[in-house]
Amino acid sequence: MEIQLKIRFFISIFSLSFLLSLRGYSQRLTNITSESDGHRVVVKYDLENLPSNSYAKISLRFESSGGKYIWPSSVSGNTLLKASSRNNMLVWDAARDNPGMSGFLEPNLKMDLVKFSYVEFLQNEGRLKGKSFGHAAQRNLLFPGLGMQYISSGDKGKGKSIVFGFLVASAVTTHLLTRSSYNEFLSATDVPSAKAAYAKANTMHRIAWSLGVSASAWYLIDQISLTRQKKYFNARAIPSQ
């Protein structure tokens, strides 16, 4: 049964439903147009400034001239986007959902942003192909940050390696200073010199111990962090629809 469906061509920016789950970005839907052939409704739009660590879920509803909302179920097209893009399209089979319906309808687009991790982003972009989590884990066991550098082809992980290297180097240096001060204590020929050397050795020992604990904690935290990325090596990429 052919329906008589009229769509308002002009869509005010204030009539759009922009429900954003993330703040601080200027992502938006632009150039929104709509048309109908009496059976189907086609809504076209552009997506701008989508953050690289998020994907957008687009949903569609219609508002009738009487103020009632229609949530279409037979919708196809670009409902899931991983990047900013133009000429996206949503198609509603109105004749199937609401046969015999007629009147003025105004489309409302809703955009929800879903944030994902950096490794999930690499996986969605296909940049984990040919890479093994086992190789990443082996590298990371040798030195924190090397696993992420392997996964990201050098884009990430260097900071973790630098921090760990600094902590280890500082702990070793402070330990050597502790031994030097203790040797001064042992070789002291008077009580004031012995007390000063012992106090210095005791202080440096505490600092060395704190740095060693910090380096160990940094190492363990990075191993755990990398282990959590294992699931993305077996997961399927999120397709753009």
C-alpha positions in Angstrom: 0.0 0.0 0.0 1.5 3.3 -1.1 1.7 5.9 1.7 1.6 9.7 1.4 4.6 10.8 3.5 5.8 14.4 3.5 9.1 15.4 5.1 10.1 18.9 6.2 13.1 19.7 4.2 14.3 22.5 6.6 15.7 21.1 9.8 16.5 23.6 12.6 19.6 22.9 14.6 17.5 23.3 17.7 15.3 20.3 16.7 18.2 17.8 16.6 18.8 15.6 19.5 22.5 15.7 20.2 23.1 13.5 23.3 26.8 13.3 23.8 28.4 11.0 26.3 31.8 12.8 26.0 32.5 16.5 26.5 35.3 18.8 25.3 35.0 17.9 21.6 33.2 19.8 18.8 32.0 16.7 17.0 28.6 17.4 15.3 26.2 16.3 12.6 25.9 18.7 9.7 24.4 19.1 6.3 21.3 17.1 7.3 18.7 16.6 4.6 15.7 14.3 4.1 13.5 13.1 1.3 10.8 10.5 0.7 9.4 8.6 -2.3 6.2 7.8 -0.5 7.5 4.4 0.7 10.9 5.1 2.2 12.5 8.1 4.0 16.1 8.9 3.3 18.1 11.0 5.8 21.6 12.2 4.8 24.2 13.8 7.0 27.9 14.5 7.6 29.8 13.7 10.8 32.5 16.2 11.7 35.4 16.2 14.2 34.9 12.7 15.7 37.7 11.9 18.2 40.1 9.2 17.1 39.5 7.2 20.3 35.7 7.1 19.9 33.1 5.8 17.5 29.6 7.3 17.0 26.3 5.4 17.3 23.6 7.2 15.3 19.9 6.6 15.9 16.9 8.1 14.2 13.4 9.1 15.3 10.6 11.2 13.8 8.3 13.8 15.2 4.9 14.2 13.8 3.0 17.5 13.4 0.9 16.5 16.4 4.0 16.3 18.6 4.2 12.5 18.7 7.4 10.6 18.3 7.9 7.6 16.0 10.9 5.3 16.7 11.4 3.4 13.4 12.6 -0.2 13.5 13.2 -0.9 9.9 16.3 1.4 9.5 19.4 0.6 7.5 22.5 2.6 6.6 25.3 4.3 8.4 24.4 3.8 12.1 27.9 3.1 13.4 30.8 5.4 12.4 34.5 5.1 13.3 35.7 8.3 11.7 34.5 11.7 10.5 32.8 11.2 7.1 30.5 12.8 4.6 27.4 11.7 2.7 26.2 9.2 5.3 22.7 7.9 4.9 19.9 6.4 7.0 17.0 4.7 5.2 13.7 4.1 6.9 11.2 1.6 5.4 8.2 3.6 6.5 5.7 1.6 4.4 6.8 -1.6 6.3 6.7 -0.1 9.8 3.6 2.2 9.4 1.6 1.3 6.3 -1.0 3.9 5.4 0.7 6.7 7.4 0.7 10.2 6.0 1.4 13.7 7.3 4.4 15.9 8.1 7.3 14.3 9.9 10.5 15.8 11.1 13.6 13.7 11.6 15.7 13.9 14.8 19.2 12.4 14.9 20.7 11.2 18.1 24.5 10.7 18.4 26.1 8.7 21.2 29.9 8.7 21.5 31.6 5.5 22.8 35.2 5.8 23.9 37.6 2.9 23.4 41.2 2.3 24.3 44.2 3.0 22.2 44.9 -0.6 21.5 41.2 -1.2 20.6 41.6 1.7 18.2 44.6 0.0 16.6 42.6 -3.2 16.3 39.7 -1.4 14.7 42.0 0.2 12.2 43.6 -3.2 11.3 47.0 -2.2 12.6 47.4 -5.3 14.8 47.5 -7.6 11.9 50.7 -9.6 11.8 51.5 -8.8 15.4 51.5 -11.3 18.3 50.5 -10.6 21.8 53.1 -13.2 22.9 55.9 -11.2 21.3 54.6 -8.0 22.9 54.6 -9.7 26.4 58.1 -11.1 25.9 59.4 -7.6 25.1 57.6 -6.1 28.0 59.0 -8.6 30.5 62.5 -7.5 29.5 61.7 -3.8 29.9 58.4 -2.0 30.6 57.1 0.0 27.6 58.7 -2.2 25.0 55.5 -4.2 24.6 53.4 -1.2 23.8 56.1 0.2 21.5 55.9 -3.1 19.5 52.1 -3.0 19.4 51.9 0.7 18.3 55.0 0.6 16.0 56.7 3.1 18.2 53.9 5.6 18.7 53.3 4.7 22.4 55.2 3.2 25.3 58.4 5.3 25.2 57.3 7.3 28.2 56.9 4.2 30.2 60.3 2.9 29.3 61.9 6.3 30.2 60.2 6.5 33.6 61.2 2.9 34.5 64.8 3.5 33.3 65.0 6.7 35.4 63.7 4.9 38.5 66.1 2.0 38.1 69.1 4.2 37.4 68.3 6.4 40.4 67.9 3.4 42.7 71.2 2.0 41.6 73.0 5.4 41.9 71.5 6.0 45.3 72.5 2.5 46.4 76.1 3.1 45.4 76.1 6.4 47.3 74.8 4.5 50.3 77.7 2.1 50.1 80.1 4.9 49.7 78.8 6.7 52.8 78.8 3.5 54.8 82.5 2.9 53.9 83.2 6.5 55.1 81.5 5.5 58.3 83.7 2.5 58.7 86.9 4.4 58.0 86.0 7.4 60.1 88.7 8.3 62.7 86.5 10.5 64.9 83.0 10.4 66.3 81.5 13.5 64.5 82.7 12.2 61.1 81.3 8.7 61.9 78.0 10.1 62.9 77.7 12.3 59.8 78.7 9.4 57.5 76.2 7.0 59.2 73.4 9.6 59.0 74.1 10.1 55.3 74.3 6.4 54.6 71.0 5.8 56.5 69.2 8.6 54.5 70.5 7.4 51.1 69.5 3.8 52.0 65.9 4.9 52.6 65.9 6.8 49.3 67.4 3.8 47.4 64.8 1.5 48.9 61.9 3.8 48.0 63.2 4.1 44.4 63.6 0.3 44.2 60.0 -0.2 45.4 58.7 2.4 42.9 60.6 0.8 40.0 59.2 -2.7 41.0 55.6 -1.3 41.3 56.0 0.5 37.9 57.2 -2.8 36.3 54.3 -4.9 37.7 51.6 -2.3 36.8 52.9 -2.1 33.2 52.8 -5.9 32.9 49.2 -6.0 34.2 48.3 -3.1 31.9 49.7 -4.9 28.9 47.9 -8.2 29.8 44.6 -6.4 29.7 45.2 -5.6 26.0 45.4 -9.3 25.0 41.6 -9.5 24.3 42.0 -7.1 21.3 44.3 -9.5 19.5 41.5 -12.0 19.3 38.5 -9.6 18.9 37.0 -8.6 15.6 37.1 -5.1 14.5 34.1 -2.8 14.8 32.7 -2.4 11.3 31.5 0.9 9.9 27.9 0.7 8.9 
